[in-house]
C-alpha cells in the first residue's frame, strides 16, 4: 500500500429537539460511495436531513475502492456486535479509527457516560504520518476559541490564522493556548492536550472558510520514542453554547480552586513600566507614589517593574539605583502602598558569576543537543538561559529564592513575566512525559508561581485553570485598532474567561507606548471606561499627564469600579464554586439570540450588568444591543428601563460617559438593580464632594 494522508472534515448542522427536551441520537453510519468518493462516516439524528457530524477520510491508497469497501464491511460488522462502542481497525491500512461513546474521559482520566459526546481517535503506525481534521465554517454559525493572539477578535471566524502550534508561544501573543473550540449551536471540540497539535483558520469571508487541526510530530514537538502518530478529540453537542460550555468546564477545563487577593479588585494597581520603562530608581518610585496620592487616587499596590537587578536573573538589587531598597519599600508602605516586584525565568549570561553557579547547580534548561542558550527581549540569541521548572528541585529553589528576596527587602508579592514554552532553548529537553511536552514547562512555571500567595500575577496558562492566580492580558499596543490595541480588549477578556481563566488582569490602561506610539487623552479615557467592570484596573501612564478634566473623569471611573468591586468579587466567588466566567459574552444570557451570539464589543459582569464602552476614535455615540429582559439605563437620571431585545441606535456617549445597564430582576421600585444604582450615584457624589473639598 502506498503512502497516504488522512483528512477529516467535520460539518456541524442543526440539532434535533424532541418533545421540548434536547436529545441527540447517536446513529453512526458508514457508506462506500465508490472509488472516487471519500469514505463517509455520518453521525445523524433520526431525521436524515439533520446530520450533526460528517467525517470524511481520504487515505490516498493505491487500492482505494477495495480498501474503502473492506473498511465499510468491517465497520458494519463491528457496529452489529457492539451497540455502545463502535470501533474500526482494518488490517488493510496502517490506520486505525475508533468512534466511541460512553467512553468519554475527563481531565482527570475518569470515564463519563454522556450521550451528547463522541470521542474520535485516529492512529497511524508511522510517526511521520501527518493527520488533519477540518471544520467547515458556515454562515451564521459562530465559533469561540481559547487561545490568545495578537489580532484577537470575537467571534473567531473573523480572523485569518496561518498554521500555528497549540503551545504557549510569545510569537503572536500566544501566551494562553487551550485546545477548546465552542460554537453557537452548542457544540464544542476538545482536542487531547497530548496531541502534537497545530491549527489554522481560514475566515468566514474566504472562499473556503474552515478551521483545521493537524497532528504532526515536528518541532516544536518532540516525541523520540513515539511509534505512531495519533489524533484524538471529543465532540459534544448540547442545546446551546451556555450548556455546552458548562459541560466543557466540568469535563476538560476545570475551575479555580480558590480566590486570589481581593484588594487588587477593589483599588487600582500602579506600575512603573509604561511610564518609566527601565528608567527607575528610588527617587522615581517615591515621586510616583506621592503623585498618585497627591492627585487623590487610591491603590492596591505599587509594582516595581523592569530594571531593578544588577543584571537580569541575578535577583540582586542594583544598589546604584536603589541604595537601600528595604528603606524605599518601607517608605512606600508608610504612604499606604503594598509593593510587588517584576521577576522572570531567565538568567543572562553576562551575569557570569550567577550563570556559572546556576549551571553547576543543574538549574538551567538545555535543549536536546545539550545547549542552554536561548533568547528573550533582554538578550541576544544564545545569550540567556531559562530555569528548568520541570525539575522539582528547581521549582523549590526558585520559590525559596523569591521568598528570601521578599523577606530581605520587605516585598508583598511578585509579578511573574514570560513563561511561554517558546522561550526555552529549542527543542527543550524537559523532565516531564513526552506527551506533555512542551506545554509542561509553562504549566510548571505557573504552578511554581502559585506557591507565592494570592497576589501573584502571571501571563501564561497551560491547563492551569485550577490555580487561583490573576492572569494578565499580554502587552497591549497603544492604538485603537485590532493591532493588539483597544479593539482587542473585550475579545481578549471574553476569550480568557471562556478558556477557563476568569481572574483576568487587563494590561495597563492605554497600553505600553512602545516605539513611537503615544497615548492620547481620548484613548486614555476610553480605555479607562472599557476597563471599569473588569476585575482589575492597572495604571502606569498617569491621568495627570493630561488635563485636569481628564483627571476628574478618570477619578469618576476608578470610583465606579470600587463601588462595583463587591459585585466583581461575588462573580469571582461564583467562578470558584461552579466555573461560571466573571465577564461573560452577551450570549450567556441569550444563548439563541443571533445578535448576542455575534457581539464582540459589549460584555457582561455577572449576568445582570451590561457594559457597552465606546471603542472608536472620535465617536461620541454608539449603537448598543440589549438582549432579552428589562434593562435600566444606569447613567440616565430618569432611570429609563428598556425592554429587550432592542437596539439603541446612536446612543449618546460623550467623552465622560460609559454606557452600562442594570438588568431589572422584577418590576418593584425596590429591586436590587435600583438599589445598586441609587447607592452608586450617592457614593460617587459623596466621594467627589470630599475629593474637591480636599
Secondary structure, DSSP 8 states (H G I E B T S, - for coil): -----EEEEE------EETTEE----EEEEE---TTS-EEEEEE-SSTT---EEEEE----TTHHHHHHHHHHHHHHHHHH-SSEEEEE-TTSSEEEEEESS-EE-TTS-EE--TTEEEEEEEESSTT--EEEEEE--TT--EEEEE--TT--SSGGG--EEEEESS-BTGGGB-BEEEEEEETTSEEEEE-TTS-EEEEEE-TTSTT-EEEEEE---TT---TT-SSEEEEEEEEE-SSHHHHHHHHIIIII---SS---SHHHHS-EEESHHHHTT---HHHHHHHHHHHHHTT---SEEEE-S--BSSTT---B-TTT-TTHHHHHHHHHHTT--EEEEE-SEEETTSHHHHHHHHHTT-B--BTTS---B--TTS-TTSEEEB-TTSHHHHHHHHHHHHHHHHHHT--EEEE----GGGSSSSB--SS-GGGTTHHHHHHHHHHHHTT-TT-EES-BSS-TTS--EEE-----SSSSTTTSTHHHHHHHHHHHHTT---EE---TT----TT----HHHHHHHHHHHTTSS--EE-S-GGGS-HHHHHHHHHHHHHHHHTHHHHHHHHHHHHHH---SEE-GGGT-TT-HHHHH--S-EEETTTEEE----STT-SEEEEEEEEEEEEETT-TT--EEEEEEEEEEEE--TT---EEEE-SSS-TT-HHHHHHHHHHHHHHHHHHHHHH-
